[in-house]
């Protein structure tokens, strides 16, 4: 006799981590920082190792206080989670019940549909426009009386496209105020566009906006799992209720604090990642691939039926990427050496030969 389980989970695929790379290959499949941790961050973590027999602080008073000062928001509006993906899950559980709808663009962050279904809600996936951007008018048209939450991934993962400030403002103004708009800014540090939208400006202006940030990308703490939400106080109170107790470790909290103190060093690393992103984008476009201009730490190639061919070409050059067969692939911006490998793999195409 089999054990009774939730039938709805049959529709939920397990999250697929970026492919591992063989020793010596370039792993550009997971949007990780290509840089090792800063010495100051390593030291902060090492100093706390003697306390790992103790539970971490759920209140995280020191870190939340630092984030409140950094962003000029009330501390009671800040909540933590094991990466921004876990905080996204908290938001869904706090706002949406069974039968409610959660909307997002598609393709966007791969975890969104699973997180929504796990919560018992219904995902509403609105196709991106022809330029791989959020189709805000279509999203507005898709709002119903069951809509509870809308994710705007900005810059969008995996396409790297952005919703500009004016368009985002106009969109939020048109959304009913009882629907929460969540601006997921996991990649915001890499957005160097002149039209960059500020999620925190929208949070300050509208009563139904929350903002997600993470320490996984620009700060390079992907392995320690820490992110946070800035949300209206009533929402934040419910996020604390649905959060996993002790989900953010003491090590992660102190690594985040040390990272906030190392802004100048981290900004240099961000600039390097952006420079390599632009170099890789140009190489892909020169080789004739439909690479999309990006404001994140990766480049999306809308290769369609050629996705498998391009993935194989890069793999032959010891580059591992994230492929979505029949749709496209995403290549993280790595070190100069990593991007050299990408360009070397493309060289035969530029020279007119085939794989």
N, C-alpha and C positions, 0 to 999 in steps of 0.2 A: 504494500500500500504506500502510495506516495504522499509526501507532506503537502498540505494545502499551502499555497503561496499566492501572492498577489498576481492575478492574471494580467494586470496592466503593465507589469514589468517586462512582459514578453516584447513590448514595443520599445523598450529602452536598451539601446546598445551600450555596452561597457565603453567607457572613455578610452580612446585610442591614443596612447602616448606617441610622441614623435619617434621615428625609428632610431634604434641604437646604431652607433658607428663602430666599425672595426678599429682596433688600435692604429693610430696614425691617420685615420681618415678625418675629414672635416664634417662634424655633426652640425648641420644647418637646418634641422628638422623641428626644433622646439622653441625658437625665439628666446633662447637663453642669452645671457651676457657672455661674450667671448672672453671676458677678462676674469682673472682670478680675484678672489675677495681682497679688498683693501687691507693693509696691515692693521689699521686701526680697528676695523671690524673683526678681524681674526682675534686680535687681542681682547676686544670686548667680550667675544664669545668665550675665549679661554678663561677669562677672569670669572665667568659664571659657572664653569663646569663643576666647581665644588658644591654647587647648590642644586644639582639635578636630582637629588633625592627628595627635594621639596616640590610641591605643586607651584606652578606659576601664579602670578596675580591675575585673577579674572578682571579686576578693575583696570589693570595696566595704567595706573594713575600717571606715572612719569612719562610714558610714551604718549598717551592721549593728551597730556598737558603740552608736550612738545609739538604735537601735530596741531593742536588748537592754536598755539602761538604761530606756527608756520603758516597756517591758512586763515588766520583771523576769524575763526568760527568758535561757537561755544563748545566746550569740552563735552557737554551732555549730548551733542549731536554726532559724536564720533564713536563708532563701534569697530571692533577688530574681528578678523577671522583668519583661518589658515589659507591665506591667499585670497585675492579678490573673487575667485570662483566660489569659495565657500561663503563669502559675504553675499554674492549674487544669489546663492541658494537660500541664505537667511532671508533676503528680501522677498523672494518668491513665497516662502513659507509664511512670512509675516503678513503678506498682503493678499495672496490669492488662495482660495479654497477650491475644493473639488467642483468642477464645472465652470470655474472662472477662466478667463483667457489672459495669456501673457504674450505680448507681441514683440517681434524683433525682425530685423532684416535677414534675408538669406540669399547668399551665404554670409554668415557671420560667425561668431565664436561657437565652435563645435559643441560645447557643453550646454548651451542654452536649451535646446529642445529636450535633452535628457533631464536637466534640472527641473524643467517645468513639469514633465510627465511624472517624475518621481514625487513631486509635490501633489500630484493628483489633478493639476490644472491642465488646460488645453493650450498647446503652443500654436500661435498664429504667425506663420512665416511669410513675410512679404518680400517678393523678389527684389533684388537690387536693380537699379536702372541700367541702361546700356553702357554706362561709363563706370559700372561697378560701385556705384555710390548708393546710399540710402535713398529710396524713393519716398520722400516725405509726404507727398500728396497721396500716394497709394496707401501709406500707413494711416494717414488721417481718415481716409475713406474706409479703412478696415476696422475702425473703432466701433464697438457695439456696447450695449448695456452690460455685457459680461466682461469687458476689458478692465483689468485691474492694474496692469503694469506694462510699461513699454521700455525695452532696452534700446539704447542708442550707443552702439560701440564706436567710439570716436577717438582716434583713428580706428577704422574697422579691421578686425581680424577675420579673414586672412587677406583682404584686398588692399589694406593700407590707405584707403581713401578717407576723406574727412567730410564732415558736415560743417560748413562755415558758420561763423558767429551769427550772421544775420538770419540765415536759413534756420538755424537751431532756435533762435529767439522766436521767430515767426511760428515755427512748429509748436513749441511749448505753449505759446499764447493761445493756440487753437485747440489744444488738448483739454478736455474737461478737467476741472481742478480736483475731481475725486479719483483721477487716474494718476498713479505715480510714474513719473518719467525718470528712468535711471540712466545716467550718462556714464558709461563704462570707459574710463580713461586709463586703462592699463598701459597704453603706449604713448601717452600724451607728452612725455619728455622728449620724444623724437620728432614731434610735430614742429617743423620750422616754417610752416606756411604763413603767408601774410594774412590769411583769413581765419587763423586759428580761433576756434571757439573756446571759451573758458567755462568749464562746467561749474566752477564755484561762483562765477558771476550769475549763472542761471539759478543756482541754489539760493543766492542772496535775493534774487528778483522774484522768484516764483515759489509758492508754498507747497508745490507738489513735485519737487525735484530732489533726487539723491545723486550723489557722485561716488563712483568707485575708483579707488587707487590701489596700486600694488607695489610691494618692494621687490617683486620677482624680476622685473625687466631692467629698467635703468639702474636700479640699486644693486642688482646682481645677487639677490637673496632667494632665488628660486628654490633652492634646496631646504631652506628654513621655513617656508610657507607662512607668509604674513602679508595681509592686505587690510584695507579698511574702507568703511563707508562713511560719508558725511550726509546725513539725512535729517529731515524734520524731526524734532524731538519726539513726538508721539511714535513715529516710525522707529526711531532709534531704540526707544524703550521696548518695543516688540522684538527688535533684532536681538537684544540681550536675552530675551526669553527663549528664542528659538536657537540661539547659538549653542554649539557643543561646549559643555563645561571644560575649562582648561584647554581649549583647542589651540590657543596660541602660546607656544612655549616661552619660558623665561629667556632662553638663548635667542629666540627670534626677536623678542621685544628689545633686548639690549643690542642686538645687531642692527635693528632698525634705528635705535637712538644714535648709535655710532655713525650710521649712514647719513642721518640728518646733519650731523656735525661735519661731514666730509663733502659738502656740496660742491666745492670748487674742483676737487679731484674727480668726482663723479661727472661733473659737467664736461671735463676734458674727455672722459671716456665716451660720453654721449656724442660729442662732436666727432670723435673718431668713427663710431658706429654709423653715424649719418653720412660721413664722407665715403665710407666703404659701401653703404647702401646705394648712394648715387653712382658710384663707379660700377657696381654690379648691374644696376638698372640700365646704364648706358650700354654696357657690354651685351646684355640680353637683347636690347632693342636693335643694336647694330647687327646682331646675328639674325634678326628678323622675327624674333619671338615677341608675342603680344604682352610684354611686361607692362604693368600698370604703375604709374608714378605713385610713390608711397610716402607717407608721413609717419611710418612706424619703423621698427627695426627689422624689417623684412621686405621682400618684393614678391608680389603676386604675379604669376604668369598665367594668363587665361588661355592655356594651350589647348583646351577642349580635347579632341580625339588624339592630339599629339602629346598629351601629358605623359603617357607611358614611355614614349620615345625619348622625351627630354629627360625624364627621371633616369632612364637607363644610360643616357649619354653622360649625365652628371655622375652617376654611380661608377661608371667606368673610369672617371677622373677622381675617384675617392671623395666624392661629395654626396652626403646623405641629406635629402630634402623631405618635405611633407607633401605627398601627392594625394590628390583627390581625383581618381581616374575618371576620365570623360569630362572633367571640369577644368582643372588647372593644378598648379602646384605653387607652394610657398617656400621661398628660400630665405632663411634668416641671414641677416648681415653679420658676418663674422670678422675675424682679423683680416689684415691685408693679405696674409698668406692664404687664408680660406678663400677670399675673393679671387686671388691669383689662380687658384685651382678651378674655380667656376669659369673664369675667362679662358683658361687653358682648355677646359672641356668643350668650350664653345668654338675654339679656334678652327676645327675642321669645318664647321658650318660657314664661318666667315670666308674660308678658303674654297668653299663650293663642294666639299666632299660630304659623304654620308656616314652614318654610324656603321 
